[in-house]
Amino acid sequence: MQKLEIGAAQDALQNYINQTVYLHLETTNGAYANHFNEKVMTVNAFIRNTKVIISRATITGKYPFRVGLKLEEGWVVAEGLTDFEVDEQGRLLLAGHNEDGKLAIAIHLSYTPF
């Protein structure tokens, strides 16, 4: 992955506009976050291989960035994005890593299931 650059990532997002694509979204602060500090609540969300049609996609904000995907019935928003790549299979991978390099958020788009 490379550091997220808005122009390049925005260009990659445009390939998914008005097409049926597969969405993967996950967030986590670590499955064992409260093992190190009892006051920290473990928080995560996970969705995989959900078919969506994106009518608009925008990356905005200051580093770390956020992406908004306008869908037919609403929005998907992911915040805290620091890195991205288009992999060898043509999938767009956007991710946010914390100061320790650990994954905090990921949002991926693909024409085929993950």
A tleap script that builds the chain and sets N, CA, C and O, in Angstrom:
source leaprc.protein.ff14SB
mol = sequence {
  NMET GLN LYS LEU GLU ILE GLY ALA ALA GLN
  ASP ALA LEU GLN ASN TYR ILE ASN GLN THR
  VAL TYR LEU HIE LEU GLU THR THR ASN GLY
  ALA TYR ALA ASN HIE PHE ASN GLU LYS VAL
  MET THR VAL ASN ALA PHE ILE ARG ASN THR
  LYS VAL ILE ILE SER ARG ALA THR ILE THR
  GLY LYS TYR PRO PHE ARG VAL GLY LEU LYS
  LEU GLU GLU GLY TRP VAL VAL ALA GLU GLY
  LEU THR ASP PHE GLU VAL ASP GLU GLN GLY
  ARG LEU LEU LEU ALA GLY HIE ASN GLU ASP
  GLY LYS LEU ALA ILE ALA ILE HIE LEU SER
  TYR THR PRO CPHE
}
set mol.1.N position { 0.850 -1.187 0.000 }
set mol.1.CA position { 0.000 0.000 0.000 }
set mol.1.C position { 0.886 1.238 0.000 }
set mol.1.O position { 2.035 1.219 0.442 }
set mol.2.N position { 0.302 2.307 -0.513 }
set mol.2.CA position { 1.021 3.576 -0.504 }
set mol.2.C position { 0.199 4.600 0.256 }
set mol.2.O position { -1.008 4.436 0.434 }
set mol.3.N position { 0.859 5.652 0.698 }
set mol.3.CA position { 0.153 6.713 1.401 }
set mol.3.C position { -0.949 7.255 0.496 }
set mol.3.O position { -0.730 7.501 -0.690 }
set mol.4.N position { -2.132 7.435 1.072 }
set mol.4.CA position { -3.281 7.884 0.298 }
set mol.4.C position { -3.045 9.294 -0.233 }
set mol.4.O position { -2.776 10.227 0.524 }
set mol.5.N position { -3.150 9.421 -1.521 }
set mol.5.CA position { -3.074 10.705 -2.223 }
set mol.5.C position { -4.445 10.906 -2.861 }
set mol.5.O position { -4.884 10.093 -3.674 }
set mol.6.N position { -5.112 11.986 -2.490 }
set mol.6.CA position { -6.510 12.176 -2.887 }
set mol.6.C position { -6.715 12.039 -4.393 }
set mol.6.O position { -7.632 11.335 -4.815 }
set mol.7.N position { -5.904 12.678 -5.205 }
set mol.7.CA position { -6.107 12.651 -6.654 }
set mol.7.C position { -6.079 11.250 -7.226 }
set mol.7.O position { -6.973 10.870 -7.982 }
set mol.8.N position { -5.061 10.477 -6.875 }
set mol.8.CA position { -4.928 9.115 -7.403 }
set mol.8.C position { -6.038 8.207 -6.890 }
set mol.8.O position { -6.589 7.410 -7.650 }
set mol.9.N position { -6.369 8.320 -5.604 }
set mol.9.CA position { -7.426 7.482 -5.037 }
set mol.9.C position { -8.787 7.864 -5.615 }
set mol.9.O position { -9.613 6.992 -5.885 }
set mol.10.N position { -9.023 9.159 -5.807 }
set mol.10.CA position { -10.284 9.616 -6.394 }
set mol.10.C position { -10.423 9.101 -7.823 }
set mol.10.O position { -11.506 8.681 -8.231 }
set mol.11.N position { -9.339 9.131 -8.577 }
set mol.11.CA position { -9.363 8.592 -9.941 }
set mol.11.C position { -9.724 7.112 -9.935 }
set mol.11.O position { -10.513 6.660 -10.764 }
set mol.12.N position { -9.152 6.361 -9.008 }
set mol.12.CA position { -9.442 4.924 -8.912 }
set mol.12.C position { -10.902 4.684 -8.542 }
set mol.12.O position { -11.527 3.755 -9.054 }
set mol.13.N position { -11.448 5.512 -7.659 }
set mol.13.CA position { -12.855 5.378 -7.261 }
set mol.13.C position { -13.807 5.558 -8.437 }
set mol.13.O position { -14.852 4.909 -8.495 }
set mol.14.N position { -13.456 6.421 -9.362 }
set mol.14.CA position { -14.347 6.714 -10.489 }
set mol.14.C position { -14.626 5.486 -11.348 }
set mol.14.O position { -15.640 5.437 -12.045 }
set mol.15.N position { -13.743 4.498 -11.307 }
set mol.15.CA position { -13.957 3.262 -12.072 }
set mol.15.C position { -15.158 2.462 -11.583 }
set mol.15.O position { -15.640 1.575 -12.288 }
set mol.16.N position { -15.644 2.765 -10.386 }
set mol.16.CA position { -16.725 1.985 -9.788 }
set mol.16.C position { -18.080 2.688 -9.839 }
set mol.16.O position { -19.076 2.146 -9.359 }
set mol.17.N position { -18.125 3.880 -10.412 }
set mol.17.CA position { -19.369 4.651 -10.456 }
set mol.17.C position { -20.360 4.010 -11.434 }
set mol.17.O position { -20.005 3.614 -12.543 }
set mol.18.N position { -21.627 3.924 -10.977 }
set mol.18.CA position { -22.751 3.421 -11.776 }
set mol.18.C position { -22.566 1.986 -12.262 }
set mol.18.O position { -23.017 1.623 -13.349 }
set mol.19.N position { -21.905 1.185 -11.454 }
set mol.19.CA position { -21.744 -0.237 -11.744 }
set mol.19.C position { -22.040 -1.029 -10.474 }
set mol.19.O position { -21.863 -0.521 -9.366 }
set mol.20.N position { -22.483 -2.255 -10.633 }
set mol.20.CA position { -22.668 -3.126 -9.478 }
set mol.20.C position { -21.305 -3.641 -9.056 }
set mol.20.O position { -20.598 -4.279 -9.836 }
set mol.21.N position { -20.944 -3.355 -7.803 }
set mol.21.CA position { -19.644 -3.767 -7.278 }
set mol.21.C position { -19.836 -4.396 -5.901 }
set mol.21.O position { -20.885 -4.255 -5.274 }
set mol.22.N position { -18.815 -5.080 -5.457 }
set mol.22.CA position { -18.817 -5.694 -4.132 }
set mol.22.C position { -18.090 -4.786 -3.157 }
set mol.22.O position { -17.025 -4.248 -3.457 }
set mol.23.N position { -18.686 -4.624 -1.985 }
set mol.23.CA position { -18.151 -3.761 -0.940 }
set mol.23.C position { -17.698 -4.604 0.243 }
set mol.23.O position { -18.397 -5.520 0.678 }
set mol.24.N position { -16.525 -4.280 0.751 }
set mol.24.CA position { -16.036 -4.834 2.012 }
set mol.24.C position { -15.708 -3.639 2.894 }
set mol.24.O position { -15.015 -2.720 2.457 }
set mol.25.N position { -16.197 -3.639 4.130 }
set mol.25.CA position { -15.918 -2.563 5.082 }
set mol.25.C position { -15.701 -3.177 6.448 }
set mol.25.O position { -16.501 -3.990 6.909 }
set mol.26.N position { -14.618 -2.787 7.090 }
set mol.26.CA position { -14.402 -3.232 8.463 }
set mol.26.C position { -13.701 -2.146 9.256 }
set mol.26.O position { -12.887 -1.387 8.729 }
set mol.27.N position { -14.035 -2.093 10.524 }
set mol.27.CA position { -13.358 -1.204 11.464 }
set mol.27.C position { -13.015 -2.013 12.698 }
set mol.27.O position { -13.708 -2.974 13.034 }
set mol.28.N position { -11.960 -1.630 13.363 }
set mol.28.CA position { -11.601 -2.301 14.610 }
set mol.28.C position { -10.626 -1.443 15.399 }
set mol.28.O position { -9.790 -0.743 14.828 }
set mol.29.N position { -10.743 -1.506 16.689 }
set mol.29.CA position { -9.707 -0.916 17.526 }
set mol.29.C position { -8.890 -2.030 18.177 }
set mol.29.O position { -8.128 -1.795 19.115 }
set mol.30.N position { -9.064 -3.242 17.662 }
set mol.30.CA position { -8.330 -4.393 18.175 }
set mol.30.C position { -9.252 -5.293 18.970 }
set mol.30.O position { -9.922 -4.842 19.898 }
set mol.31.N position { -9.285 -6.549 18.611 }
set mol.31.CA position { -10.192 -7.495 19.264 }
set mol.31.C position { -9.929 -7.611 20.759 }
set mol.31.O position { -10.823 -7.968 21.526 }
set mol.32.N position { -8.717 -7.314 21.167 }
set mol.32.CA position { -8.361 -7.458 22.578 }
set mol.32.C position { -8.016 -6.117 23.214 }
set mol.32.O position { -7.214 -6.053 24.147 }
set mol.33.N position { -8.624 -5.043 22.706 }
set mol.33.CA position { -8.295 -3.697 23.179 }
set mol.33.C position { -8.451 -3.564 24.688 }
set mol.33.O position { -7.620 -2.938 25.345 }
set mol.34.N position { -9.512 -4.151 25.242 }
set mol.34.CA position { -9.727 -3.993 26.679 }
set mol.34.C position { -8.895 -4.955 27.519 }
set mol.34.O position { -8.961 -4.894 28.747 }
set mol.35.N position { -8.119 -5.836 26.907 }
set mol.35.CA position { -7.201 -6.688 27.670 }
set mol.35.C position { -6.030 -5.862 28.191 }
set mol.35.O position { -5.433 -6.193 29.216 }
set mol.36.N position { -5.706 -4.782 27.475 }
set mol.36.CA position { -4.588 -3.929 27.862 }
set mol.36.C position { -5.042 -2.767 28.729 }
set mol.36.O position { -4.251 -2.201 29.483 }
set mol.37.N position { -6.312 -2.412 28.623 }
set mol.37.CA position { -6.871 -1.322 29.404 }
set mol.37.C position { -8.363 -1.602 29.558 }
set mol.37.O position { -9.117 -1.511 28.589 }
set mol.38.N position { -8.787 -1.939 30.766 }
set mol.38.CA position { -10.181 -2.331 31.011 }
set mol.38.C position { -11.178 -1.225 30.676 }
set mol.38.O position { -12.356 -1.506 30.454 }
set mol.39.N position { -10.729 0.015 30.637 }
set mol.39.CA position { -11.628 1.131 30.349 }
set mol.39.C position { -11.874 1.314 28.854 }
set mol.39.O position { -12.758 2.075 28.457 }
set mol.40.N position { -11.103 0.625 28.032 }
set mol.40.CA position { -11.263 0.723 26.582 }
set mol.40.C position { -12.274 -0.317 26.117 }
set mol.40.O position { -12.130 -1.503 26.411 }
set mol.41.N position { -13.283 0.122 25.400 }
set mol.41.CA position { -14.294 -0.779 24.871 }
set mol.41.C position { -13.836 -1.310 23.517 }
set mol.41.O position { -13.401 -0.537 22.662 }
set mol.42.N position { -13.930 -2.614 23.317 }
set mol.42.CA position { -13.630 -3.194 22.015 }
set mol.42.C position { -14.752 -2.814 21.055 }
set mol.42.O position { -15.927 -3.034 21.347 }
set mol.43.N position { -14.384 -2.242 19.907 }
set mol.43.CA position { -15.359 -1.775 18.926 }
set mol.43.C position { -14.940 -2.267 17.551 }
set mol.43.O position { -13.778 -2.129 17.170 }
set mol.44.N position { -15.882 -2.841 16.801 }
set mol.44.CA position { -15.587 -3.192 15.413 }
set mol.44.C position { -16.876 -3.325 14.628 }
set mol.44.O position { -17.962 -3.466 15.191 }
set mol.45.N position { -16.729 -3.277 13.313 }
set mol.45.CA position { -17.839 -3.506 12.386 }
set mol.45.C position { -17.270 -4.246 11.190 }
set mol.45.O position { -16.109 -4.058 10.826 }
set mol.46.N position { -18.100 -5.097 10.574 }
set mol.46.CA position { -17.609 -5.915 9.465 }
set mol.46.C position { -18.752 -6.181 8.499 }
set mol.46.O position { -19.821 -6.641 8.901 }
set mol.47.N position { -18.526 -5.893 7.230 }
set mol.47.CA position { -19.477 -6.225 6.178 }
set mol.47.C position { -18.653 -6.673 4.979 }
set mol.47.O position { -17.652 -6.041 4.645 }
set mol.48.N position { -19.064 -7.751 4.334 }
set mol.48.CA position { -18.258 -8.309 3.244 }
set mol.48.C position { -19.159 -8.803 2.114 }
set mol.48.O position { -20.214 -9.391 2.350 }
set mol.49.N position { -18.716 -8.550 0.883 }
set mol.49.CA position { -19.392 -9.035 -0.320 }
set mol.49.C position { -20.836 -8.567 -0.440 }
set mol.49.O position { -21.715 -9.326 -0.847 }
set mol.50.N position { -21.066 -7.325 -0.084 }
set mol.50.CA position { -22.370 -6.714 -0.275 }
set mol.50.C position { -22.372 -6.011 -1.626 }
set mol.50.O position { -21.511 -5.177 -1.906 }
set mol.51.N position { -23.349 -6.358 -2.459 }
set mol.51.CA position { -23.443 -5.718 -3.771 }
set mol.51.C position { -24.058 -4.333 -3.620 }
set mol.51.O position { -25.093 -4.164 -2.977 }
set mol.52.N position { -23.404 -3.351 -4.222 }
set mol.52.CA position { -23.891 -1.977 -4.186 }
set mol.52.C position { -23.700 -1.346 -5.564 }
set mol.52.O position { -22.876 -1.791 -6.362 }
set mol.53.N position { -24.475 -0.307 -5.817 }
set mol.53.CA position { -24.265 0.535 -6.992 }
set mol.53.C position { -23.948 1.927 -6.457 }
set mol.53.O position { -24.769 2.540 -5.775 }
set mol.54.N position { -22.770 2.412 -6.767 }
set mol.54.CA position { -22.294 3.700 -6.272 }
set mol.54.C position { -22.588 4.762 -7.330 }
set mol.54.O position { -22.132 4.659 -8.469 }
set mol.55.N position { -23.358 5.786 -6.941 }
set mol.55.CA position { -23.657 6.854 -7.899 }
set mol.55.C position { -22.687 8.028 -7.773 }
set mol.55.O position { -22.527 8.814 -8.707 }
set mol.56.N position { -22.049 8.138 -6.624 }
set mol.56.CA position { -21.074 9.207 -6.408 }
set mol.56.C position { -20.077 8.747 -5.358 }
set mol.56.O position { -20.449 8.064 -4.403 }
set mol.57.N position { -18.822 9.112 -5.526 }
set mol.57.CA position { -17.783 8.736 -4.565 }
set mol.57.C position { -16.838 9.914 -4.386 }
set mol.57.O position { -16.344 10.480 -5.362 }
set mol.58.N position { -16.592 10.279 -3.135 }
set mol.58.CA position { -15.761 11.440 -2.854 }
set mol.58.C position { -14.816 11.153 -1.704 }
set mol.58.O position { -15.220 10.618 -0.672 }
set mol.59.N position { -13.555 11.514 -1.889 }
set mol.59.CA position { -12.578 11.483 -0.801 }
set mol.59.C position { -12.344 12.925 -0.388 }
set mol.59.O position { -12.139 13.797 -1.232 }
set mol.60.N position { -12.375 13.173 0.920 }
set mol.60.CA position { -12.273 14.544 1.408 }
set mol.60.C position { -11.574 14.586 2.761 }
set mol.60.O position { -11.233 13.553 3.336 }
set mol.61.N position { -11.373 15.784 3.247 }
set mol.61.CA position { -10.784 15.990 4.560 }
set mol.61.C position { -9.285 16.176 4.491 }
set mol.61.O position { -8.679 16.188 3.420 }
set mol.62.N position { -8.703 16.321 5.685 }
set mol.62.CA position { -7.259 16.387 5.830 }
set mol.62.C position { -6.798 15.034 6.349 }
set mol.62.O position { -7.574 14.293 6.952 }
set mol.63.N position { -5.555 14.723 6.117 }
set mol.63.CA position { -4.989 13.431 6.507 }
set mol.63.C position { -5.213 13.189 7.992 }
set mol.63.O position { -4.862 14.056 8.792 }
set mol.64.N position { -5.777 12.062 8.404 }
set mol.64.CA position { -6.327 10.985 7.582 }
set mol.64.C position { -7.649 11.414 6.940 }
set mol.64.O position { -8.356 12.276 7.462 }
set mol.65.N position { -7.965 10.802 5.813 }
set mol.65.CA position { -9.084 11.209 4.972 }
set mol.65.C position { -10.347 10.402 5.255 }
set mol.65.O position { -10.335 9.441 6.024 }
set mol.66.N position { -11.434 10.818 4.613 }
set mol.66.CA position { -12.679 10.048 4.665 }
set mol.66.C position { -13.194 9.890 3.242 }
set mol.66.O position { -12.915 10.712 2.368 }
set mol.67.N position { -13.950 8.818 3.026 }
set mol.67.CA position { -14.570 8.570 1.734 }
set mol.67.C position { -16.068 8.443 1.960 }
set mol.67.O position { -16.513 7.839 2.936 }
set mol.68.N position { -16.835 9.018 1.052 }
set mol.68.CA position { -18.282 8.878 1.074 }
set mol.68.C position { -18.732 8.241 -0.224 }
set mol.68.O position { -18.364 8.693 -1.309 }
set mol.69.N position { -19.526 7.195 -0.112 }
set mol.69.CA position { -20.065 6.494 -1.278 }
set mol.69.C position { -21.575 6.672 -1.275 }
set mol.69.O position { -22.251 6.185 -0.368 }
set mol.70.N position { -22.110 7.354 -2.264 }
set mol.70.CA position { -23.557 7.556 -2.383 }
set mol.70.C position { -24.149 6.340 -3.068 }
set mol.70.O position { -23.768 5.991 -4.185 }
set mol.71.N position { -25.087 5.700 -2.382 }
set mol.71.CA position { -25.776 4.523 -2.903 }
set mol.71.C position { -27.214 4.887 -3.234 }
set mol.71.O position { -27.665 5.994 -2.937 }
set mol.72.N position { -27.924 3.969 -3.840 }
set mol.72.CA position { -29.318 4.202 -4.216 }
set mol.72.C position { -30.169 4.584 -3.013 }
set mol.72.O position { -31.019 5.469 -3.114 }
set mol.73.N position { -29.955 3.936 -1.891 }
set mol.73.CA position { -30.791 4.149 -0.707 }
set mol.73.C position { -30.079 4.859 0.436 }
set mol.73.O position { -30.639 4.959 1.528 }
set mol.74.N position { -28.877 5.349 0.226 }
set mol.74.CA position { -28.188 6.014 1.329 }
set mol.74.C position { -26.703 6.186 1.063 }
set mol.74.O position { -26.267 6.303 -0.083 }
set mol.75.N position { -25.946 6.199 2.135 }
set mol.75.CA position { -24.513 6.463 2.066 }
set mol.75.C position { -23.718 5.419 2.832 }
set mol.75.O position { -24.214 4.818 3.785 }
set mol.76.N position { -22.482 5.213 2.405 }
set mol.76.CA position { -21.470 4.506 3.185 }
set mol.76.C position { -20.341 5.509 3.372 }
set mol.76.O position { -19.855 6.091 2.402 }
set mol.77.N position { -19.926 5.711 4.614 }
set mol.77.CA position { -18.848 6.646 4.913 }
set mol.77.C position { -17.792 5.925 5.735 }
set mol.77.O position { -18.114 5.208 6.682 }
set mol.78.N position { -16.540 6.116 5.372 }
set mol.78.CA position { -15.420 5.559 6.130 }
set mol.78.C position { -14.450 6.694 6.412 }
set mol.78.O position { -14.081 7.443 5.507 }
set mol.79.N position { -14.039 6.821 7.663 }
set mol.79.CA position { -13.162 7.915 8.062 }
set mol.79.C position { -11.901 7.360 8.703 }
set mol.79.O position { -11.929 6.302 9.331 }
set mol.80.N position { -10.799 8.075 8.543 }
set mol.80.CA position { -9.529 7.653 9.129 }
set mol.80.C position { -8.628 6.948 8.139 }
set mol.80.O position { -7.764 6.166 8.536 }
set mol.81.N position { -8.815 7.214 6.847 }
set mol.81.CA position { -8.064 6.516 5.796 }
set mol.81.C position { -6.686 7.144 5.590 }
set mol.81.O position { -6.552 8.362 5.480 }
set mol.82.N position { -5.671 6.286 5.542 }
set mol.82.CA position { -4.288 6.745 5.416 }
set mol.82.C position { -3.566 6.174 4.203 }
set mol.82.O position { -2.593 6.767 3.738 }
set mol.83.N position { -4.017 5.038 3.679 }
set mol.83.CA position { -3.291 4.320 2.635 }
set mol.83.C position { -4.255 3.761 1.594 }
set mol.83.O position { -5.450 3.615 1.849 }
set mol.84.N position { -3.708 3.445 0.398 }
set mol.84.CA position { -4.544 2.824 -0.623 }
set mol.84.C position { -3.688 2.085 -1.636 }
set mol.84.O position { -2.478 2.288 -1.730 }
set mol.85.N position { -4.356 1.223 -2.388 }
set mol.85.CA position { -3.729 0.586 -3.548 }
set mol.85.C position { -4.812 -0.002 -4.438 }
set mol.85.O position { -5.923 -0.290 -3.994 }
set mol.86.N position { -4.462 -0.169 -5.690 }
set mol.86.CA position { -5.241 -0.991 -6.603 }
set mol.86.C position { -4.387 -2.238 -6.778 }
set mol.86.O position { -3.276 -2.167 -7.304 }
set mol.87.N position { -4.909 -3.383 -6.336 }
set mol.87.CA position { -4.088 -4.599 -6.336 }
set mol.87.C position { -4.039 -5.252 -7.713 }
set mol.87.O position { -4.638 -4.759 -8.668 }
set mol.88.N position { -3.319 -6.367 -7.801 }
set mol.88.CA position { -3.115 -7.055 -9.081 }
set mol.88.C position { -4.414 -7.602 -9.667 }
set mol.88.O position { -4.465 -7.931 -10.852 }
set mol.89.N position { -5.470 -7.704 -8.845 }
set mol.89.CA position { -6.771 -8.161 -9.330 }
set mol.89.C position { -7.688 -6.992 -9.680 }
set mol.89.O position { -8.853 -7.194 -10.025 }
set mol.90.N position { -7.167 -5.773 -9.590 }
set mol.90.CA position { -7.948 -4.594 -9.939 }
set mol.90.C position { -8.873 -4.102 -8.847 }
set mol.90.O position { -9.727 -3.253 -9.102 }
set mol.91.N position { -8.723 -4.617 -7.633 }
set mol.91.CA position { -9.568 -4.187 -6.515 }
set mol.91.C position { -9.000 -2.916 -5.896 }
set mol.91.O position { -7.785 -2.765 -5.773 }
set mol.92.N position { -9.882 -2.013 -5.510 }
set mol.92.CA position { -9.464 -0.794 -4.820 }
set mol.92.C position { -9.492 -1.062 -3.326 }
set mol.92.O position { -10.526 -1.433 -2.769 }
set mol.93.N position { -8.363 -0.873 -2.689 }
set mol.93.CA position { -8.226 -1.108 -1.258 }
set mol.93.C position { -7.858 0.214 -0.590 }
set mol.93.O position { -6.807 0.789 -0.872 }
set mol.94.N position { -8.724 0.685 0.289 }
set mol.94.CA position { -8.465 1.883 1.084 }
set mol.94.C position { -8.375 1.442 2.535 }
set mol.94.O position { -9.187 0.635 2.986 }
set mol.95.N position { -7.400 1.957 3.270 }
set mol.95.CA position { -7.222 1.518 4.655 }
set mol.95.C position { -6.758 2.672 5.525 }
set mol.95.O position { -6.190 3.653 5.044 }
set mol.96.N position { -7.011 2.529 6.802 }
set mol.96.CA position { -6.497 3.460 7.800 }
set mol.96.C position { -5.706 2.680 8.828 }
set mol.96.O position { -6.205 1.723 9.420 }
set mol.97.N position { -4.479 3.095 9.033 }
set mol.97.CA position { -3.607 2.444 10.015 }
set mol.97.C position { -3.298 3.439 11.134 }
set mol.97.O position { -3.105 4.628 10.883 }
set mol.98.N position { -3.255 2.943 12.360 }
set mol.98.CA position { -2.964 3.825 13.487 }
set mol.98.C position { -1.467 4.100 13.579 }
set mol.98.O position { -0.689 3.659 12.733 }
set mol.99.N position { -1.077 4.832 14.612 }
set mol.99.CA position { 0.328 5.226 14.756 }
set mol.99.C position { 1.265 4.037 14.949 }
set mol.99.O position { 2.472 4.160 14.743 }
set mol.100.N position { 0.717 2.884 15.344 }
set mol.100.CA position { 1.520 1.663 15.488 }
set mol.100.C position { 1.512 0.816 14.219 }
set mol.100.O position { 2.101 -0.264 14.191 }
set mol.101.N position { 0.845 1.303 13.166 }
set mol.101.CA position { 0.779 0.563 11.913 }
set mol.101.C position { -0.296 -0.508 11.880 }
set mol.101.O position { -0.360 -1.294 10.935 }
set mol.102.N position { -1.146 -0.548 12.907 }
set mol.102.CA position { -2.210 -1.554 12.962 }
set mol.102.C position { -3.443 -1.052 12.215 }
set mol.102.O position { -3.761 0.137 12.236 }
set mol.103.N position { -4.130 -1.985 11.556 }
set mol.103.CA position { -5.327 -1.648 10.799 }
set mol.103.C position { -6.430 -1.157 11.726 }
set mol.103.O position { -6.744 -1.807 12.723 }
set mol.104.N position { -7.019 -0.010 11.396 }
set mol.104.CA position { -8.142 0.532 12.149 }
set mol.104.C position { -9.417 0.520 11.320 }
set mol.104.O position { -10.511 0.343 11.857 }
set mol.105.N position { -9.277 0.709 10.000 }
set mol.105.CA position { -10.430 0.720 9.108 }
set mol.105.C position { -9.989 0.282 7.717 }
set mol.105.O position { -8.874 0.575 7.286 }
set mol.106.N position { -10.869 -0.415 7.028 }
set mol.106.CA position { -10.606 -0.818 5.642 }
set mol.106.C position { -11.911 -0.755 4.870 }
set mol.106.O position { -12.968 -1.138 5.372 }
set mol.107.N position { -11.819 -0.265 3.643 }
set mol.107.CA position { -12.955 -0.281 2.732 }
set mol.107.C position { -12.414 -0.686 1.368 }
set mol.107.O position { -11.496 -0.058 0.840 }
set mol.108.N position { -12.990 -1.735 0.811 }
set mol.108.CA position { -12.501 -2.305 -0.448 }
set mol.108.C position { -13.653 -2.388 -1.437 }
set mol.108.O position { -14.795 -2.647 -1.056 }
set mol.109.N position { -13.344 -2.165 -2.711 }
set mol.109.CA position { -14.320 -2.292 -3.790 }
set mol.109.C position { -13.761 -3.220 -4.854 }
set mol.109.O position { -12.573 -3.182 -5.174 }
set mol.110.N position { -14.654 -4.068 -5.405 }
set mol.110.CA position { -14.220 -5.038 -6.408 }
set mol.110.C position { -15.387 -5.379 -7.327 }
set mol.110.O position { -16.550 -5.247 -6.946 }
set mol.111.N position { -15.062 -5.818 -8.542 }
set mol.111.CA position { -16.090 -6.302 -9.470 }
set mol.111.C position { -16.465 -7.751 -9.187 }
set mol.111.O position { -17.481 -8.239 -9.683 }
set mol.112.N position { -15.655 -8.439 -8.396 }
set mol.112.CA position { -15.904 -9.840 -8.038 }
set mol.112.C position { -15.881 -9.973 -6.520 }
set mol.112.O position { -15.278 -9.143 -5.841 }
set mol.113.N position { -16.527 -11.005 -5.975 }
set mol.113.CA position { -16.536 -11.176 -4.523 }
set mol.113.C position { -15.123 -11.317 -3.951 }
set mol.113.O position { -14.205 -11.796 -4.617 }
set mol.114.N position { -14.982 -10.893 -2.722 }
set mol.114.CA position { -13.708 -11.025 -2.010 }
set mol.114.C position { -13.566 -12.429 -1.456 }
set mol.114.O position { -12.560 -12.743 -0.821 }
savepdb mol mol.pdb
quit
